[in-house]
């Protein structure tokens, strides 16, 4: 485009992107708490997904993972990859987003008559 971005002299990309889970960067400070079942836990604990990631092993092999993020867009898509192995404990905004997406996914099949609710 003909538009140009002028970076300020004190711009620090590490600081700016450090609170992002992916490409989306926001201005919030959001504590994300997810419970990953035992069957999906190894996908979380074998890799550091974010600088603020903390894991707590739970009875039975499940894990609670927490992140401190500035935006929820990328983590929403990421957690959906776990399917029913993931439960959002916080924040409510992220839980609502996961529920809405699950409903939309289910609607893809109910409209075709493949699933009855």
C-alpha positions in Angstrom: 0.0 0.0 0.0 1.0 3.6 -0.1 0.5 3.9 3.6 3.7 3.9 5.7 4.1 3.0 9.3 6.5 5.2 11.2 8.0 3.3 14.2 8.7 5.4 17.3 12.3 5.4 18.5 11.4 3.7 21.7 9.4 0.8 20.1 10.4 -2.6 21.6 9.0 -5.5 19.5 9.8 -8.0 22.2 7.9 -6.1 24.8 5.0 -5.4 22.4 4.6 -9.0 21.2 5.6 -10.7 24.4 2.1 -10.8 25.8 0.7 -12.3 22.6 -0.1 -15.9 22.1 0.2 -15.6 18.4 -0.1 -12.7 15.9 -2.9 -10.9 17.8 -1.7 -8.3 20.2 -4.0 -6.4 22.6 -3.8 -4.1 25.5 -5.2 -6.3 28.2 -3.7 -8.3 31.0 -5.8 -11.4 30.9 -5.2 -14.5 33.1 -6.2 -17.6 31.1 -6.8 -20.9 33.0 -7.4 -24.1 31.1 -7.9 -27.7 32.3 -6.5 -30.2 29.9 -7.5 -33.8 30.4 -4.9 -36.6 31.0 -5.2 -37.7 27.3 -4.2 -34.2 26.1 -1.9 -33.1 28.9 1.3 -34.2 27.2 0.7 -31.8 24.3 0.8 -28.9 26.8 3.6 -30.0 29.1 6.1 -31.1 26.4 6.3 -27.6 24.9 6.5 -24.1 26.1 3.7 -22.3 24.2 4.1 -18.9 25.8 6.6 -17.1 28.1 4.0 -16.9 30.9 3.0 -20.5 30.7 2.6 -22.3 34.0 1.4 -25.9 34.5 0.0 -27.6 37.5 -0.4 -31.4 37.4 -3.7 -32.5 38.7 -4.8 -35.9 40.1 -5.4 -38.5 37.4 -2.9 -36.9 35.0 -4.8 -33.8 33.9 -3.0 -30.5 33.9 -4.1 -26.9 34.6 -2.2 -24.5 32.3 -2.2 -20.7 32.8 -1.1 -17.9 30.6 -1.1 -14.1 31.1 -2.1 -12.6 27.7 -3.1 -9.3 26.1 -5.6 -10.8 23.7 -7.7 -13.9 23.4 -8.0 -14.5 19.6 -5.1 -16.8 19.1 -5.5 -18.8 22.3 -9.2 -19.4 21.5 -8.2 -21.1 18.2 -5.4 -23.0 19.9 -7.6 -24.4 22.7 -10.3 -25.5 20.2 -7.7 -27.9 18.8 -7.9 -29.9 22.1 -11.6 -30.5 21.6 -13.3 -32.1 24.6 -9.9 -32.5 26.3 -10.0 -28.8 27.2 -12.1 -26.9 29.6 -11.8 -23.1 30.0 -11.8 -22.2 33.7 -11.1 -18.5 33.2 -11.8 -15.9 32.0 -15.6 -16.1 31.3 -15.1 -14.2 28.1 -12.9 -17.0 26.7 -15.3 -19.7 28.0 -18.1 -18.0 26.2 -16.1 -17.8 23.0 -15.3 -21.5 23.2 -19.0 -22.4 23.8 -20.2 -20.2 20.9 -17.7 -21.8 18.6 -18.7 -25.3 19.7 -22.3 -24.4 19.0 -21.5 -23.2 15.5 -19.5 -26.4 14.8 -22.4 -28.5 16.0 -24.8 -26.5 13.8 -22.8 -27.5 10.7 -23.9 -31.1 11.3 -27.4 -30.5 12.7 -28.3 -28.5 9.6 -27.5 -31.6 7.5 -29.5 -33.9 9.7 -26.4 -35.8 10.8 -26.9 -35.0 14.5 -30.1 -34.5 16.5 -30.1 -32.6 19.7 
